[in-house]
């Protein structure tokens, strides 16, 4: 199993829900009703894009080439407190 480290940004949508955008594979974004759902959905989208690249013999996006992925997940978290 090959692992890739992707940078994901999540923003709240005015109409409700969240949009997760993954920098790396072009067109890699997904929505969800919660932050967790948006992140899970964008993970699925990223996996499909990467699997298609490998299956079709297409090059991976430059951000994913020659990666050494640490065994620990790292991320940033913004916590909103109050109104």
Legacy VTK file of the C-alpha trace (Angstrom):
# vtk DataFile Version 3.0
C-alpha trace
ASCII
DATASET POLYDATA
POINTS 83 float
0.000 0.000 0.000
1.334 3.408 -0.975
0.451 6.416 1.139
0.363 10.051 0.032
0.337 13.142 2.180
-2.118 15.764 0.950
-2.816 19.273 2.207
-6.537 19.847 2.736
-8.324 23.099 3.527
-11.916 23.132 4.762
-14.185 26.147 4.629
-17.717 26.693 5.825
-20.195 27.369 3.036
-22.720 30.211 3.275
-25.557 27.895 2.284
-24.547 25.385 4.967
-22.131 22.526 5.060
-18.420 22.514 4.352
-16.124 22.394 1.353
-12.842 20.474 1.571
-10.251 21.285 -1.081
-7.179 19.128 -1.525
-4.115 20.746 -2.996
-2.376 18.252 -5.219
-4.618 16.379 -7.623
-6.430 18.839 -9.883
-10.167 18.933 -9.228
-9.870 17.292 -5.829
-12.630 18.783 -3.696
-15.766 17.605 -1.925
-18.588 18.868 0.252
-20.089 17.491 3.417
-22.625 18.446 6.069
-19.859 18.394 8.708
-16.116 19.014 8.615
-15.482 15.303 9.189
-17.805 14.329 6.342
-16.188 16.830 3.952
-12.709 15.508 4.820
-13.808 11.883 4.407
-15.398 12.729 1.058
-12.315 14.538 -0.250
-10.179 11.585 0.858
-12.339 9.322 -1.312
-12.030 11.730 -4.259
-8.229 11.901 -3.873
-8.009 8.101 -3.726
-10.036 7.735 -6.939
-7.923 10.330 -8.778
-4.653 8.677 -7.692
-5.916 5.169 -8.513
-6.998 6.327 -11.981
-3.569 7.880 -12.617
-1.852 4.637 -11.622
-4.321 2.456 -13.560
-4.028 4.528 -16.747
-0.252 4.981 -16.467
-0.609 8.743 -16.113
1.888 10.774 -14.093
0.900 11.693 -10.580
0.552 15.391 -9.784
3.964 16.935 -8.990
3.018 17.433 -5.330
2.640 13.648 -4.958
5.778 12.538 -6.762
8.774 11.297 -4.762
7.070 11.735 -1.402
8.358 10.224 1.795
5.314 10.060 4.041
5.939 9.996 7.786
4.068 7.343 9.792
2.285 10.096 11.737
-0.649 12.173 10.509
-0.109 15.887 10.957
-2.607 18.628 10.422
-3.881 21.957 11.576
-7.048 22.564 13.506
-8.929 25.803 13.915
-11.307 25.862 16.861
-14.036 28.513 16.978
-15.198 29.393 20.487
-18.169 31.590 21.293
-20.583 33.315 18.960
LINES 1 84
83 0 1 2 3 4 5 6 7 8 9 10 11 12 13 14 15 16 17 18 19 20 21 22 23 24 25 26 27 28 29 30 31 32 33 34 35 36 37 38 39 40 41 42 43 44 45 46 47 48 49 50 51 52 53 54 55 56 57 58 59 60 61 62 63 64 65 66 67 68 69 70 71 72 73 74 75 76 77 78 79 80 81 82
